[in-house]
Amino acid sequence: MTWTERAKQLLPGAGFIVGVGTFLAFLAPYETDGMTWPWVWFYWTGLIAWGGLCGNIGSALLRRHAPDLPDWISYPVMSLLISIPVSAAVLTLQALFGDPSPIWVWPVVFFFVWVISAAVTFLTWLMDRQKEAAASSAEPVIARTLTDKLPVRLRTADLHALQSEDHYLRVHTSAGDALILMRLSDAIAAAAALEGEQTHRSWWVARSAITDARRDGSQAVLTLKGGIEVPVSRANVPKLREKGWL
């Protein structure tokens, strides 16, 4: 993984920590309004960062030991688990820079920490749901090992079919076709994100491109957008029939 890719992964989380920490620093809850800037900012941003680290560890443990736990249980559990080390951090900071808190105050500190932990966990849940929705609605992507070999005018077109021609490959798209030097097996692997099937030893077809299916004597034939007709070998008929293509 390159530094650029790693930065793209880390920036959203870092931005979330800084944003929530800055908001709490301005809000200054739980008698932190007596702290001066920038110390109040360091205090809240540091606690949020520590809570985020503990949350990542706790999330990994839950995925490992309780992978089937529903969200309505796992996220509240996470908020409680995060509150334990964060409360310990708060009590430690109070002991280092102020008066140590008596034991009877510890449950109160834990409750106040949990309130913020629950709010941050709820925001995390909302962000996770948005990421899942974006991922599920994103269009499948064809690998660049295939698209880079195509003429520019075809690279963003919908892929309809792949046709092997000796040592070459004819790529049929919604914007036309092109002949490239590539093996059919490699092209099928590049198009793995799309719903498609190999219908014949020389053909692969995208499901979205099929407009009709018929019998031509003993052989099945698929008609694609643009009028392309694709043969279906006898060995592939049961598989395609089971998928509802025939």
C-alpha positions as CSV (number, residue, x, y, z in Angstrom):
1,M,0.0,0.0,0.0
2,T,1.4,3.4,-1.0
3,W,1.6,6.4,1.4
4,T,-1.1,8.1,-0.7
5,E,-3.5,5.2,-0.3
6,R,-2.7,4.9,3.4
7,A,-3.3,8.6,3.9
8,K,-6.7,8.4,2.1
9,Q,-7.7,5.7,4.6
10,L,-6.5,7.6,7.7
11,L,-7.7,11.1,6.8
12,P,-11.5,10.5,7.4
13,G,-10.8,9.0,10.8
14,A,-8.4,11.8,11.7
15,G,-10.8,14.4,10.6
16,F,-13.6,12.9,12.7
17,I,-11.4,12.9,15.8
18,V,-10.3,16.5,15.3
19,G,-13.8,17.6,14.5
20,V,-15.4,16.0,17.6
21,G,-12.5,17.1,19.8
22,T,-12.7,20.7,18.6
23,F,-16.5,20.7,19.2
24,L,-16.1,19.5,22.7
25,A,-13.3,21.9,23.4
26,F,-15.5,24.8,22.4
27,L,-18.4,23.3,24.4
28,A,-16.1,22.6,27.4
29,P,-18.5,20.3,29.3
30,Y,-17.9,18.8,32.7
31,E,-16.1,21.8,34.2
32,T,-13.4,21.9,31.5
33,D,-14.2,25.5,30.8
34,G,-11.6,26.5,33.3
35,M,-8.9,25.1,31.0
36,T,-7.2,27.6,28.7
37,W,-6.6,27.1,25.0
38,P,-5.0,25.2,23.5
39,W,-4.9,22.8,26.5
40,V,-8.6,22.2,26.5
41,W,-8.4,21.3,22.8
42,F,-5.5,18.9,23.4
43,Y,-7.5,17.4,26.3
44,W,-10.7,16.6,24.4
45,T,-9.0,15.7,21.1
46,G,-6.6,13.4,23.0
47,L,-9.5,11.7,24.8
48,I,-11.4,11.2,21.5
49,A,-8.3,9.8,19.9
50,W,-7.7,7.4,22.8
51,G,-11.4,6.4,22.7
52,G,-11.1,5.8,18.9
53,L,-8.0,3.6,19.4
54,C,-9.8,1.6,22.1
55,G,-12.9,1.4,19.9
56,N,-10.8,-0.1,17.0
57,I,-9.4,-2.7,19.4
58,G,-12.8,-3.5,20.9
59,S,-14.4,-3.7,17.4
60,A,-11.7,-6.2,16.3
61,L,-12.3,-8.3,19.4
62,L,-16.0,-8.3,18.8
63,R,-15.6,-9.3,15.2
64,R,-13.3,-12.2,16.2
65,H,-15.3,-13.5,19.2
66,A,-18.9,-12.4,18.4
67,P,-19.1,-11.9,14.6
68,D,-22.9,-12.5,14.5
69,L,-23.7,-9.9,17.1
70,P,-26.4,-7.5,15.7
71,D,-25.6,-3.8,15.5
72,W,-28.2,-2.8,18.1
73,I,-26.2,-4.8,20.6
74,S,-22.6,-4.4,19.4
75,Y,-22.6,-0.6,19.2
76,P,-24.0,-0.1,22.7
77,V,-21.5,-2.7,24.0
78,M,-18.7,-0.8,22.3
79,S,-19.7,2.5,23.9
80,L,-19.5,0.8,27.4
81,L,-16.2,-0.9,26.6
82,I,-14.7,2.3,25.3
83,S,-15.8,4.2,28.4
84,I,-13.6,2.0,30.7
85,P,-10.1,3.0,29.4
86,V,-11.3,6.5,28.7
87,S,-12.5,6.9,32.2
88,A,-9.2,5.6,33.4
89,A,-7.4,8.2,31.3
90,V,-9.6,11.0,32.7
91,L,-9.0,9.9,36.3
92,T,-5.2,9.6,35.6
93,L,-5.1,13.1,34.1
94,Q,-7.0,14.5,37.1
95,A,-4.5,12.8,39.5
96,L,-1.5,14.1,37.5
97,F,-2.6,17.7,37.0
98,G,-5.1,18.2,39.9
99,D,-6.5,16.5,42.9
100,P,-7.0,12.7,42.7
101,S,-10.7,11.8,42.6
102,P,-12.0,9.7,45.5
103,I,-13.2,6.2,44.7
104,W,-16.9,7.1,45.1
105,V,-16.5,9.7,42.3
106,W,-15.3,7.0,39.8
107,P,-18.8,5.8,38.8
108,V,-19.9,9.4,38.2
109,V,-16.8,10.0,36.0
110,F,-17.6,6.7,34.1
111,F,-21.2,7.8,33.5
112,F,-20.2,11.2,32.2
113,V,-17.6,9.6,29.9
114,W,-20.2,7.0,28.7
115,V,-22.6,9.8,27.7
116,I,-20.0,11.2,25.3
117,S,-18.9,7.7,24.3
118,A,-22.5,6.8,23.4
119,A,-22.9,10.0,21.3
120,V,-19.6,9.4,19.4
121,T,-20.5,5.7,18.9
122,F,-23.9,6.8,17.5
123,L,-22.2,9.1,15.0
124,T,-19.8,6.3,14.1
125,W,-22.8,4.0,13.5
126,L,-24.3,6.6,11.2
127,M,-21.1,7.0,9.2
128,D,-20.7,3.2,8.9
129,R,-24.3,2.9,7.6
130,Q,-23.5,5.6,5.0
131,K,-20.3,3.8,3.9
132,E,-22.3,0.5,3.5
133,A,-25.0,2.3,1.5
134,A,-22.4,3.9,-0.8
135,A,-20.6,0.6,-1.3
136,S,-23.8,-1.3,-2.1
137,S,-25.0,1.4,-4.6
138,A,-21.6,1.8,-6.3
139,E,-21.4,0.5,-9.8
140,P,-19.1,-2.6,-10.3
141,V,-15.7,-1.6,-11.6
142,I,-13.9,-3.4,-14.4
143,A,-10.1,-3.9,-13.7
144,R,-7.8,-1.6,-15.6
145,T,-5.9,-4.6,-17.0
146,L,-8.8,-4.7,-19.4
147,T,-10.0,-1.1,-19.8
148,D,-6.5,0.3,-20.4
149,K,-6.3,-1.9,-23.5
150,L,-9.5,-0.4,-25.0
151,P,-9.7,2.8,-27.1
152,V,-10.5,5.8,-25.0
153,R,-14.1,6.1,-26.4
154,L,-14.9,2.6,-25.0
155,R,-13.4,2.8,-21.6
156,T,-16.4,4.2,-19.8
157,A,-19.0,2.3,-21.9
158,D,-21.1,-0.7,-20.5
159,L,-19.4,-4.0,-21.2
160,H,-21.7,-6.4,-23.1
161,A,-19.6,-9.4,-24.1
162,L,-16.1,-10.8,-24.6
163,Q,-15.4,-12.8,-27.7
164,S,-12.2,-14.8,-28.3
165,E,-10.8,-14.6,-31.8
166,D,-7.6,-16.7,-32.1
167,H,-5.0,-14.9,-30.0
168,Y,-7.1,-11.7,-29.8
169,L,-10.2,-10.7,-27.9
170,R,-13.1,-8.7,-29.3
171,V,-14.7,-6.5,-26.6
172,H,-18.3,-5.7,-27.2
173,T,-19.6,-2.5,-25.4
174,S,-22.5,-0.2,-25.6
175,A,-20.3,2.2,-27.6
176,G,-19.1,-0.3,-30.1
177,D,-16.4,-3.0,-30.2
178,A,-12.6,-3.3,-30.4
179,L,-10.1,-6.0,-31.0
180,I,-7.3,-6.2,-28.3
181,L,-4.5,-8.6,-27.5
182,M,-5.6,-10.4,-24.4
183,R,-6.7,-13.9,-23.3
184,L,-10.3,-14.5,-22.7
185,S,-9.6,-16.0,-19.2
186,D,-7.7,-12.8,-18.2
187,A,-10.5,-10.6,-19.5
188,I,-13.1,-12.6,-17.5
189,A,-11.0,-12.2,-14.4
190,A,-10.9,-8.4,-15.0
191,A,-14.7,-8.3,-15.3
192,A,-15.3,-10.4,-12.2
193,A,-17.1,-7.5,-10.5
194,L,-19.9,-7.7,-13.1
195,E,-22.7,-10.2,-13.2
196,G,-21.8,-12.4,-16.1
197,E,-21.1,-15.9,-17.3
198,Q,-19.0,-17.7,-19.9
199,T,-21.6,-19.1,-22.3
200,H,-19.2,-20.8,-24.7
201,R,-15.5,-21.5,-24.8
202,S,-15.1,-18.4,-26.9
203,W,-17.7,-16.1,-25.3
204,W,-18.4,-14.4,-22.0
205,V,-21.7,-12.3,-21.6
206,A,-22.8,-9.7,-19.1
207,R,-26.2,-10.4,-17.7
208,S,-27.4,-6.8,-18.1
209,A,-26.7,-7.0,-21.9
210,I,-29.1,-9.9,-22.6
211,T,-32.4,-8.9,-24.4
212,D,-33.6,-12.3,-25.6
213,A,-32.9,-16.1,-25.4
214,R,-34.0,-18.7,-27.9
215,R,-33.4,-22.1,-29.3
216,D,-31.8,-22.5,-32.7
217,G,-32.2,-26.1,-33.4
218,S,-30.2,-28.0,-30.7
219,Q,-28.3,-24.9,-29.6
220,A,-29.3,-22.1,-27.3
221,V,-28.6,-18.5,-28.5
222,L,-28.6,-15.3,-26.5
223,T,-29.4,-12.0,-28.1
224,L,-27.6,-8.9,-26.7
225,K,-28.2,-5.2,-26.9
226,G,-27.1,-4.1,-30.4
227,G,-28.3,-7.3,-32.0
228,I,-25.3,-9.4,-31.2
229,E,-26.1,-13.2,-31.0
230,V,-24.0,-15.4,-28.7
231,P,-24.0,-19.2,-28.8
232,V,-24.5,-21.2,-25.6
233,S,-22.7,-24.5,-25.5
234,R,-24.6,-27.6,-24.3
235,A,-22.4,-27.9,-21.2
236,N,-23.4,-24.4,-20.1
237,V,-27.1,-24.7,-20.7
238,P,-28.0,-26.2,-17.3
239,K,-26.0,-23.5,-15.4
240,L,-27.6,-20.7,-17.4
241,R,-31.1,-22.2,-17.0
242,E,-30.6,-22.5,-13.3
243,K,-29.7,-18.8,-13.2
244,G,-32.8,-17.9,-15.2
245,W,-30.9,-16.8,-18.3
246,L,-32.7,-19.3,-20.5
